[in-house]
């Protein structure tokens, strides 16, 4: 088996497409976010899928950036780095949601509800510690990174302009999910 640049670029594109499909799928008919739902199998499956999505997305954006690194310049690098930090923070949040919160839901449902409120863009009533920082880093990294990388790709004209625009607007547009 020979590893080629073309093969890696295709694999990255497939990873990005799969991440996008998972992102949409886990949003459909999402269960309520409370300590009771955290203990269900559906919660475990959805959050495991979200963790997988972050890994695939990170592989996808890495491939996109590396393929276009010369054309997107410093703005593209800044966008990629912020986006990658956002996805890494998101991965840690999803792993905590999958493995830690179900256990805590039995003994400390108030804390779990506070974490879920903060994760949904609300305000935690109690102290959730450094997890608030990780949630903020995840959101800011994801939205700012997507906006910058999408803008750099749009300006460089290396991808279809509609796809670059969709990346830039779509990542910032996820803030609307908190309102919905």
Backbone as CSV, one residue per row, in Angstrom:
resi,resn,N_x,N_y,N_z,CA_x,CA_y,CA_z,C_x,C_y,C_z
1,UNK,0.844,-1.173,0.000,0.000,0.000,0.000,0.890,1.236,0.000
2,UNK,0.661,2.115,-0.949,1.419,3.339,-1.065,0.561,4.505,-0.592
3,UNK,1.117,5.285,0.320,0.411,6.458,0.823,0.802,7.638,-0.049
4,UNK,-0.208,8.272,-0.633,0.034,9.411,-1.514,-0.675,10.648,-0.970
5,UNK,-0.247,11.791,-1.450,-0.893,13.048,-1.074,-2.352,13.046,-1.509
6,UNK,-2.596,12.552,-2.700,-3.966,12.491,-3.210,-4.826,11.579,-2.341
7,UNK,-4.287,10.448,-1.967,-5.028,9.512,-1.114,-5.330,10.109,0.255
8,UNK,-4.365,10.807,0.830,-4.589,11.447,2.127,-5.616,12.572,2.024
9,UNK,-5.557,13.326,0.926,-6.530,14.406,0.724,-7.933,13.837,0.594
10,UNK,-8.077,12.754,-0.140,-9.394,12.106,-0.278,-9.887,11.575,1.061
11,UNK,-8.989,10.973,1.826,-9.374,10.449,3.138,-9.820,11.588,4.059
12,UNK,-9.115,12.703,4.005,-9.496,13.864,4.819,-10.862,14.393,4.398
13,UNK,-11.115,14.431,3.099,-12.415,14.897,2.599,-13.528,13.966,3.056
14,UNK,-13.297,12.670,2.996,-14.295,11.710,3.475,-14.528,11.861,4.973
15,UNK,-13.457,12.092,5.718,-13.595,12.295,7.166,-14.420,13.540,7.457
16,UNK,-14.166,14.620,6.731,-14.927,15.861,6.934,-16.397,15.651,6.580
17,UNK,-16.662,14.944,5.486,-18.049,14.691,5.080,-18.762,13.811,6.109
18,UNK,-18.075,12.794,6.602,-18.670,11.920,7.613,-18.939,12.695,8.902
19,UNK,-18.023,13.580,9.273,-18.223,14.403,10.472,-19.453,15.286,10.312
20,UNK,-19.618,15.875,9.139,-20.789,16.709,8.883,-22.082,15.916,8.964
21,UNK,-22.078,14.712,8.414,-23.271,13.859,8.462,-23.603,13.474,9.912
22,UNK,-22.591,13.163,10.686,-22.819,12.820,12.092,-23.342,14.026,12.846
23,UNK,-22.784,15.207,12.555,-23.223,16.439,13.220,-24.721,16.645,13.019
24,UNK,-25.178,16.462,11.800,-26.607,16.625,11.512,-27.412,15.527,12.194
25,UNK,-26.948,14.293,12.094,-27.700,13.154,12.631,-27.909,13.243,14.145
26,UNK,-26.901,13.682,14.881,-27.051,13.718,16.344,-27.954,14.847,16.804
27,UNK,-28.236,15.812,15.930,-29.123,16.913,16.302,-30.594,16.551,16.121
28,UNK,-30.874,15.595,15.252,-32.254,15.225,14.955,-32.886,14.557,16.170
29,UNK,-34.010,15.113,16.599,-34.785,14.560,17.715,-33.922,14.372,18.973
30,UNK,-33.108,15.365,19.267,-32.207,15.304,20.424,-33.024,15.219,21.710
31,UNK,-32.633,14.334,22.625,-33.382,14.221,23.886,-33.175,15.461,24.766
32,UNK,-34.033,15.597,25.754,-33.876,16.720,26.681,-32.531,16.601,27.381
33,UNK,-32.005,17.749,27.746,-30.711,17.743,28.419,-30.937,17.931,29.910
34,UNK,-31.078,16.803,30.594,-31.235,16.816,32.042,-30.582,15.568,32.620
35,UNK,-30.445,15.552,33.936,-29.731,14.457,34.608,-30.374,13.104,34.336
36,UNK,-31.664,13.085,34.134,-32.346,11.809,33.874,-31.979,11.239,32.511
37,UNK,-31.968,12.081,31.466,-31.663,11.588,30.120,-30.198,11.199,29.971
38,UNK,-29.341,11.772,30.808,-27.910,11.467,30.749,-27.638,9.989,31.065
39,UNK,-28.541,9.354,31.753,-28.347,7.969,32.170,-28.868,6.950,31.164
40,UNK,-29.341,7.414,30.011,-29.925,6.498,29.028,-28.887,6.008,28.023
41,UNK,-29.247,4.917,27.370,-28.395,4.383,26.309,-28.329,5.352,25.141
42,UNK,-29.451,6.009,24.851,-29.471,6.977,23.756,-28.431,8.070,23.987
43,UNK,-28.312,8.524,25.227,-27.319,9.558,25.553,-25.906,9.057,25.251
44,UNK,-25.630,7.833,25.685,-24.293,7.262,25.466,-23.985,7.134,23.979
45,UNK,-24.961,6.681,23.203,-24.750,6.510,21.769,-24.545,7.861,21.092
46,UNK,-25.411,8.829,21.402,-25.292,10.152,20.773,-23.961,10.823,21.110
47,UNK,-23.566,10.777,22.364,-22.331,11.461,22.741,-21.097,10.725,22.262
48,UNK,-21.179,9.414,22.129,-20.075,8.673,21.513,-19.954,9.064,20.045
49,UNK,-21.098,9.227,19.391,-21.088,9.660,17.987,-20.523,11.078,17.868
50,UNK,-20.854,11.935,18.825,-20.313,13.302,18.805,-18.794,13.287,18.984
51,UNK,-18.305,12.417,19.854,-16.854,12.309,20.041,-16.186,11.837,18.747
52,UNK,-16.797,10.839,18.097,-16.280,10.365,16.813,-16.299,11.487,15.784
53,UNK,-17.373,12.279,15.790,-17.483,13.406,14.870,-16.314,14.367,15.043
54,UNK,-15.941,14.656,16.287,-14.842,15.604,16.508,-13.525,15.069,15.965
55,UNK,-13.294,13.772,16.120,-12.061,13.165,15.601,-12.042,13.234,14.074
56,UNK,-13.174,12.869,13.459,-13.256,12.918,11.998,-13.125,14.357,11.484
57,UNK,-13.764,15.294,12.171,-13.681,16.695,11.756,-12.255,17.216,11.869
58,UNK,-11.576,16.848,12.928,-10.186,17.286,13.089,-9.310,16.730,11.962
59,UNK,-9.526,15.470,11.612,-8.787,14.889,10.475,-9.140,15.624,9.186
60,UNK,-10.414,15.950,9.016,-10.859,16.641,7.806,-10.281,18.035,7.672
61,UNK,-10.347,18.826,8.744,-9.824,20.197,8.636,-8.307,20.204,8.530
62,UNK,-7.659,19.201,9.114,-6.202,19.103,8.972,-5.840,18.856,7.514
63,UNK,-6.563,17.942,6.882,-6.317,17.671,5.462,-6.586,18.879,4.592
64,UNK,-7.683,19.579,4.881,-8.020,20.780,4.104,-6.920,21.827,4.267
65,UNK,-6.513,22.059,5.513,-5.483,23.072,5.740,-4.157,22.683,5.066
66,UNK,-3.716,21.443,5.276,-2.420,21.040,4.720,-2.409,21.104,3.196
67,UNK,-3.526,20.758,2.582,-3.597,20.789,1.121,-3.522,22.221,0.592
68,UNK,-4.043,23.181,1.355,-4.144,24.561,0.880,-3.269,25.528,1.686
69,UNK,-2.316,25.038,2.446,-1.578,25.874,3.398,-0.903,27.084,2.764
70,UNK,-0.357,26.931,1.589,0.318,28.065,0.944,-0.676,29.152,0.528
71,UNK,-1.797,28.719,0.013,-2.781,29.667,-0.511,-3.528,30.426,0.590
72,UNK,-3.770,29.788,1.730,-4.586,30.429,2.774,-3.766,31.299,3.710
73,UNK,-2.474,31.142,3.719,-1.586,32.025,4.474,-1.779,32.009,5.980
74,UNK,-1.424,33.129,6.586,-1.446,33.263,8.045,-2.879,33.222,8.580
75,UNK,-3.809,33.826,7.854,-5.215,33.799,8.277,-5.721,32.357,8.326
76,UNK,-5.360,31.578,7.333,-5.742,30.167,7.312,-5.114,29.386,8.451
77,UNK,-3.854,29.670,8.739,-3.184,29.003,9.857,-3.861,29.344,11.174
78,UNK,-4.152,30.626,11.382,-4.829,31.039,12.614,-6.196,30.370,12.723
79,UNK,-6.926,30.335,11.608,-8.233,29.686,11.613,-8.128,28.207,11.904
80,UNK,-7.174,27.544,11.249,-6.981,26.113,11.484,-6.647,25.833,12.948
81,UNK,-5.702,26.598,13.504,-5.295,26.362,14.894,-6.451,26.585,15.873
82,UNK,-7.211,27.666,15.684,-8.370,27.909,16.544,-9.418,26.819,16.389
83,UNK,-9.672,26.421,15.149,-10.650,25.372,14.862,-10.215,24.059,15.516
84,UNK,-8.930,23.733,15.403,-8.409,22.500,16.000,-8.535,22.528,17.522
85,UNK,-8.222,23.657,18.136,-8.382,23.786,19.591,-9.856,23.613,19.973
86,UNK,-10.744,24.204,19.176,-12.173,24.053,19.436,-12.605,22.603,19.371
87,UNK,-12.151,21.884,18.358,-12.517,20.473,18.232,-11.884,19.615,19.324
88,UNK,-10.662,19.914,19.714,-10.039,19.148,20.808,-10.779,19.372,22.124
89,UNK,-11.160,20.620,22.390,-11.946,20.906,23.592,-13.308,20.226,23.505
90,UNK,-13.907,20.247,22.318,-15.203,19.597,22.122,-15.087,18.085,22.364
91,UNK,-13.996,17.494,21.906,-13.773,16.063,22.145,-13.738,15.766,23.641
92,UNK,-13.030,16.599,24.388,-12.956,16.349,25.832,-14.317,16.510,26.485
93,UNK,-15.098,17.489,26.047,-16.445,17.689,26.594,-17.321,16.472,26.289
94,UNK,-17.252,15.974,25.063,-18.082,14.823,24.692,-17.663,13.558,25.457
95,UNK,-16.384,13.408,25.698,-15.932,12.245,26.477,-16.410,12.347,27.925
96,UNK,-16.385,13.546,28.478,-16.902,13.751,29.834,-18.401,13.470,29.855
97,UNK,-19.114,13.957,28.845,-20.559,13.737,28.772,-20.899,12.257,28.634
98,UNK,-20.040,11.514,27.947,-20.289,10.096,27.717,-19.911,9.236,28.920
99,UNK,-18.820,9.571,29.577,-18.287,8.675,30.603,-18.481,9.148,32.042
100,UNK,-18.418,10.448,32.273,-18.454,10.962,33.648,-19.863,11.363,34.086
101,UNK,-20.552,12.115,33.252,-21.865,12.632,33.650,-22.881,11.547,33.994
102,UNK,-22.934,10.413,33.266,-23.906,9.382,33.660,-23.684,8.847,35.083
103,UNK,-22.449,8.744,35.489,-22.149,8.285,36.850,-22.533,9.344,37.868
104,UNK,-22.210,10.586,37.583,-22.531,11.674,38.504,-24.029,11.959,38.591
105,UNK,-24.764,11.614,37.530,-26.204,11.898,37.512,-26.935,11.195,38.649
106,UNK,-26.418,10.067,39.070,-27.049,9.311,40.167,-26.782,9.957,41.524
107,UNK,-25.580,10.506,41.696,-25.190,11.020,43.016,-25.281,12.537,43.137
108,UNK,-25.127,13.245,42.032,-25.153,14.706,42.069,-25.869,15.274,40.834
109,UNK,-27.185,15.054,40.743,-27.918,15.512,39.567,-27.896,17.033,39.398
110,UNK,-27.763,17.781,40.472,-27.695,19.239,40.378,-26.471,19.687,39.607
111,UNK,-25.336,19.064,39.879,-24.108,19.393,39.159,-24.262,19.051,37.680
112,UNK,-24.809,17.887,37.392,-24.993,17.462,36.005,-25.908,18.444,35.276
113,UNK,-26.992,18.842,35.923,-27.898,19.814,35.289,-27.203,21.151,35.064
114,UNK,-26.328,21.551,35.977,-25.567,22.787,35.787,-24.617,22.675,34.596
115,UNK,-23.945,21.543,34.473,-23.042,21.322,33.338,-23.835,21.369,32.034
116,UNK,-24.973,20.714,32.014,-25.792,20.686,30.801,-26.327,22.070,30.453
117,UNK,-26.698,22.836,31.468,-27.167,24.206,31.220,-26.050,25.039,30.613
118,UNK,-24.847,24.929,31.160,-23.709,25.681,30.625,-23.365,25.221,29.211
119,UNK,-23.442,23.921,28.973,-23.128,23.387,27.646,-24.131,23.857,26.598
120,UNK,-25.359,24.110,27.021,-26.394,24.565,26.088,-26.381,26.082,25.915
121,UNK,-25.405,26.743,26.520,-25.299,28.190,26.374,-25.977,28.963,27.478
122,UNK,-26.484,28.249,28.466,-27.130,28.913,29.597,-26.127,29.192,30.710
123,UNK,-26.671,29.454,31.879,-25.840,29.773,33.032,-26.011,28.681,34.087
124,UNK,-24.894,28.180,34.572,-24.931,27.186,35.647,-25.274,27.884,36.958
125,UNK,-26.157,27.268,37.728,-26.525,27.841,39.024,-25.422,27.634,40.057
126,UNK,-24.716,26.507,39.940,-23.627,26.189,40.863,-22.286,26.288,40.159
127,UNK,-21.249,25.890,40.872,-19.885,25.933,40.351,-19.588,24.646,39.593
128,UNK,-19.223,24.762,38.324,-18.843,23.576,37.554,-17.333,23.538,37.300
129,UNK,-16.616,24.400,37.994,-15.160,24.387,37.940,-14.610,24.761,36.578
130,UNK,-13.495,24.143,36.246,-12.791,24.458,35.002,-13.549,23.994,33.766
131,UNK,-14.584,23.205,33.965,-15.365,22.753,32.817,-16.004,23.936,32.085
132,UNK,-16.314,25.000,32.809,-16.852,26.201,32.158,-15.835,26.774,31.180
133,UNK,-14.576,26.772,31.553,-13.516,27.270,30.672,-13.389,26.390,29.432
134,UNK,-13.467,25.086,29.621,-13.365,24.159,28.489,-14.545,24.353,27.534
135,UNK,-15.750,24.542,28.091,-16.932,24.778,27.255,-16.779,26.077,26.449
136,UNK,-16.292,27.106,27.099,-16.087,28.388,26.421,-15.025,28.259,25.334
137,UNK,-13.923,27.610,25.650,-12.849,27.391,24.682,-13.348,26.595,23.486
138,UNK,-14.168,25.608,23.744,-14.736,24.799,22.672,-15.587,25.653,21.740
139,UNK,-16.482,26.435,22.305,-17.367,27.266,21.482,-16.636,28.347,20.719
140,UNK,-15.762,29.059,21.408,-15.017,30.149,20.763,-14.070,29.589,19.703
141,UNK,-13.365,28.521,20.033,-12.437,27.919,19.064,-13.159,27.428,17.825
142,UNK,-14.304,26.774,18.032,-15.076,26.245,16.917,-15.595,27.372,16.023
143,UNK,-16.261,28.351,16.635,-16.872,29.408,15.825,-15.843,30.344,15.196
144,UNK,-14.891,30.826,15.978,-13.879,31.740,15.437,-12.977,31.024,14.447
145,UNK,-12.577,29.797,14.764,-11.722,29.038,13.856,-12.397,28.733,12.539
146,UNK,-13.664,28.316,12.604,-14.409,28.039,11.376,-14.594,29.279,10.525
147,UNK,-14.891,30.387,11.196,-15.056,31.651,10.477,-13.751,32.073,9.794
148,UNK,-12.637,32.019,10.529,-11.346,32.432,9.953,-10.882,31.495,8.837
149,UNK,-10.980,30.174,9.076,-10.542,29.229,8.049,-11.443,29.327,6.816
150,UNK,-12.739,29.432,7.021,-13.661,29.585,5.890,-13.381,30.854,5.112
151,UNK,-13.110,31.941,5.825,-12.786,33.214,5.168,-11.488,33.103,4.376
152,UNK,-10.479,32.468,4.962,-9.194,32.295,4.265,-9.363,31.440,3.015
153,UNK,-10.142,30.380,3.111,-10.381,29.525,1.947,-11.171,30.274,0.873
154,UNK,-12.141,31.073,1.298,-12.934,31.871,0.363,-12.039,32.860,-0.382
155,UNK,-11.188,33.566,0.360,-10.292,34.568,-0.245,-9.274,33.929,-1.176
156,UNK,-8.799,32.727,-0.810,-7.773,32.061,-1.612,-8.341,31.433,-2.888
157,UNK,-9.660,31.251,-2.931,-10.329,30.663,-4.091,-9.791,29.280,-4.448
158,UNK,-9.522,28.469,-3.419,-8.982,27.139,-3.671,-10.054,26.050,-3.572
159,UNK,-11.128,26.332,-2.895,-12.273,25.423,-2.840,-13.439,26.120,-3.519
160,UNK,-14.507,25.373,-3.721,-15.711,26.015,-4.244,-16.087,27.135,-3.264
161,UNK,-16.361,28.296,-3.795,-16.625,29.460,-2.929,-17.831,29.224,-2.039
162,UNK,-18.843,28.512,-2.545,-20.015,28.245,-1.715,-19.644,27.360,-0.527
163,UNK,-18.719,26.420,-0.729,-18.304,25.531,0.361,-17.522,26.308,1.428
164,UNK,-16.656,27.204,0.978,-15.905,28.036,1.917,-16.834,28.939,2.702
165,UNK,-17.803,29.521,2.006,-18.788,30.384,2.653,-19.644,29.591,3.637
166,UNK,-20.022,28.385,3.253,-20.802,27.526,4.144,-20.025,27.202,5.414
167,UNK,-18.741,26.949,5.292,-17.911,26.693,6.473,-17.889,27.914,7.383
168,UNK,-17.638,29.077,6.808,-17.543,30.307,7.608,-18.866,30.645,8.285
169,UNK,-19.944,30.620,7.537,-21.248,31.000,8.081,-21.831,29.892,8.951
170,UNK,-21.639,28.656,8.534,-22.217,27.530,9.268,-21.666,27.372,10.680
171,UNK,-20.369,27.587,10.848,-19.812,27.430,12.189,-20.303,28.520,13.118
172,UNK,-20.386,29.739,12.635,-20.903,30.825,13.447,-22.407,30.641,13.669
173,UNK,-23.085,30.118,12.667,-24.521,29.905,12.747,-24.946,28.876,13.782
174,UNK,-24.015,28.030,14.227,-24.388,27.042,15.247,-24.750,27.709,16.571
175,UNK,-24.378,28.958,16.733,-24.781,29.677,17.948,-26.310,29.755,18.013
176,UNK,-26.963,29.693,16.869,-28.433,29.719,16.832,-29.031,28.473,17.481
177,UNK,-28.282,27.368,17.534,-28.791,26.147,18.157,-29.126,26.376,19.625
178,UNK,-28.369,27.238,20.289,-28.647,27.535,21.699,-29.986,28.226,21.839
179,UNK,-30.346,29.042,20.848,-31.626,29.757,20.881,-32.777,28.812,20.573
180,UNK,-32.532,27.893,19.623,-33.583,26.955,19.234,-33.822,25.963,20.352
